[in-house]
């Protein structure tokens, strides 16, 4: 069960107008996906991204949500995401977990599982934050780690962001590490296999078998 769903804008949004809402429908969610719209105008896009994720964590904690799904607004989902997510959530009941990554920043090895199955794999590297399911334990830990005051958060992000451009991930301008490094500190993380989420920037780096399962939702015209 997913108690709360939040959408976060990034500086790398590349989907057509209304597409993220259409993509979210592929998850078959009973609760609406509300977009985070903070009043603060934070100039640094990395700090803004982390800040907006933290707002989602804070809203979930205040509401007493046991699970929070955060999707970034450039997220692509497979057509059968709803059935796969249902099976993954059932599998989470059997393990100790904090974060379920619906996708990672690079491809998982091929042949780990059949394409139609939903399998939990330990998330040990290439952590992503564009489509994550968090439980209450993870939410509390992340709120503890991420400063709530914007200036302190900016310093925190600056300390984690690579100063050498050569160390910056080539996959996406937003995959530079501040949020990802923080989420990676949570223990008992898992990733969905096959991945059910990716982004346009990451799509070329997925294996062909997985890549072909993503795409834009066709708009039904009257």
C-alpha positions in Angstrom: 0.0 0.0 0.0 1.2 3.5 -0.9 0.0 6.2 1.6 1.3 9.3 -0.2 2.6 10.2 -3.7 4.6 13.3 -4.5 6.0 14.7 -7.8 9.2 16.8 -7.8 10.3 19.1 -10.6 13.9 19.0 -11.7 16.1 21.2 -13.9 16.2 18.3 -16.4 12.4 17.8 -17.1 12.2 16.6 -20.7 8.7 15.2 -21.0 5.8 16.8 -22.9 3.1 18.8 -21.0 0.9 16.5 -19.0 3.1 13.4 -19.7 4.2 12.9 -16.0 0.5 12.6 -15.0 -0.1 10.1 -17.8 3.0 8.2 -16.8 1.9 8.1 -13.1 -1.4 6.6 -14.2 0.6 3.5 -15.2 1.1 2.8 -11.5 -2.6 2.4 -11.0 -2.5 4.6 -7.9 -5.6 5.2 -5.8 -4.2 8.4 -4.4 -3.5 11.5 -6.6 0.1 12.4 -7.3 0.5 15.9 -5.9 3.3 18.1 -7.2 5.6 19.8 -4.6 5.4 23.5 -5.1 7.5 25.2 -2.4 7.2 29.0 -1.9 11.0 29.4 -1.7 12.9 30.3 -4.9 16.3 28.5 -4.6 18.8 29.5 -7.3 21.0 26.4 -7.1 19.2 23.6 -9.0 20.9 20.9 -7.0 19.9 22.4 -3.7 16.3 23.1 -5.0 16.0 19.4 -6.0 17.1 18.1 -2.6 15.0 20.7 -0.8 11.9 19.7 -2.7 12.5 16.0 -1.9 12.9 17.0 1.7 9.5 18.8 1.6 8.0 15.6 0.4 9.6 13.7 3.3 8.4 16.3 5.8 4.8 16.2 4.4 4.8 12.4 4.7 6.1 12.5 8.3 3.6 15.2 9.3 0.7 13.0 7.8 2.0 9.9 9.6 2.4 8.1 6.2 3.9 4.7 6.4 5.0 4.8 2.8 5.8 7.6 0.4 6.4 7.4 -3.4 8.4 10.2 -4.9 8.5 10.6 -8.6 10.6 13.2 -10.4 8.8 14.9 -13.3 11.0 13.4 -16.0 10.2 9.8 -14.9 9.3 7.2 -17.5 7.4 4.1 -16.4 6.8 0.7 -18.1 3.2 0.0 -19.3 2.7 -2.8 -16.7 4.2 -0.8 -13.9 1.0 -1.3 -11.7 1.1 -5.1 -11.7 4.9 -5.2 -11.2 4.7 -2.6 -8.3 1.9 -4.6 -6.7 4.1 -7.7 -6.6 7.1 -5.8 -5.4 5.2 -4.3 -2.5 4.0 -7.8 -1.5 7.6 -9.0 -1.6 8.7 -6.1 0.6 6.5 -7.5 3.4 9.0 -10.4 3.6 12.1 -8.3 4.2 13.5 -5.5 6.2 13.6 -2.5 3.9 13.9 1.3 3.9 13.9 2.3 0.2 12.7 0.6 -3.0 14.3 2.1 -6.1 12.0 1.6 -9.1 15.0 2.4 -11.3 18.7 3.0 -11.0 21.2 5.3 -12.8 22.6 2.5 -14.9 21.5 -0.9 -16.2 21.3 -4.0 -14.0 23.0 -7.1 -15.4 20.8 -8.9 -17.9 19.5 -12.4 -17.1 19.0 -11.7 -13.4 15.3 -12.5 -13.8 12.7 -13.0 -16.5 11.4 -9.8 -18.0 7.8 -10.5 -16.7 8.8 -11.2 -13.1 9.1 -8.7 -10.3 12.2 -9.3 -8.2 13.8 -7.4 -5.3 17.6 -7.0 -5.6 19.9 -5.4 -3.0 20.7 -1.8 -4.1 24.5 -1.6 -3.7 25.5 0.9 -6.3 24.4 3.5 -8.8 21.7 4.7 -6.5 18.9 6.8 -8.1 16.3 9.1 -6.6 14.0 9.8 -9.6 11.4 7.1 -8.6 11.7 5.8 -5.0 9.3 4.3 -2.5 10.3 5.1 1.1 9.0 3.7 4.4 8.6 5.6 7.6 12.0 4.6 8.8 13.7 6.0 5.7 11.7 9.2 5.9 12.8 9.8 9.5 16.4 9.0 8.7 16.4 11.3 5.7 14.8 14.2 7.6 17.5 13.8 10.2 20.3 13.8 7.6 19.0 16.7 5.4 19.1 20.2 7.1 15.7 21.9 7.0 17.0 25.4 6.8 17.8 26.4 3.1 21.2 28.0 3.8 22.4 25.0 5.8 21.0 22.6 3.2 22.9 24.6 0.5 26.1 24.0 2.4 25.3 20.4 2.8 24.7 19.9 -0.9 27.8 21.9 -1.7 29.9 19.6 0.5 28.6 16.5 -1.3 28.6 17.8 -4.9 31.7 17.0 -6.9 34.0 20.0 -7.4 35.7 18.3 -10.4 33.5 18.3 -13.5 35.2 15.1 -14.6 33.7 13.3 -11.6 30.1 14.4 -12.5 28.0 11.6 -13.8 27.5 11.9 -17.6 24.1 10.4 -17.3 22.1 13.4 -16.2 22.8 16.9 -14.8 20.8 16.0 -11.8 22.5 12.8 -11.0 25.5 14.5 -9.3 25.3 12.9 -5.9 24.0 15.1 -3.1 20.6 13.5 -2.9 21.8 10.1 -4.1 24.6 10.0 -1.6 22.2 10.8 1.2 19.7 8.1 0.2 22.5 5.6 -0.2 23.2 6.0 3.6 19.9 4.3 4.3 20.5 0.6 4.9 18.3 -2.2 3.6 17.6 -0.6 0.2 16.3 -2.6 -2.8 15.9 -2.1 -6.5 13.1 -3.4 -8.7 14.1 -5.9 -11.4 13.2 -5.5 -14.1 13.4 -1.8 -13.6 10.0 -0.1 -14.0 11.2 3.5 -14.0 13.9 5.5 -15.9 14.4 9.0 -17.3 15.0 10.2 -20.9 18.7 10.9 -20.1 19.2 7.4 -18.6 17.3 5.5 -21.2 20.2 5.0 -23.6 22.2 3.3 -20.9 19.6 0.7 -20.1 19.8 -2.8 -21.6 17.9 -3.1 -24.9 15.4 -5.6 -23.5 14.4 -3.1 -20.7 14.8 0.0 -22.8 12.1 -1.1 -25.3 9.5 -1.3 -22.6 9.5 2.4 -21.9 7.9 5.1 -23.9 5.5 8.1 -23.9 1.8 7.5 -23.3 -0.2 8.0 -26.4 -2.8 10.8 -26.0 -6.3 9.8 -26.9 -7.8 12.5 -29.1 -11.5 13.0 -29.6 
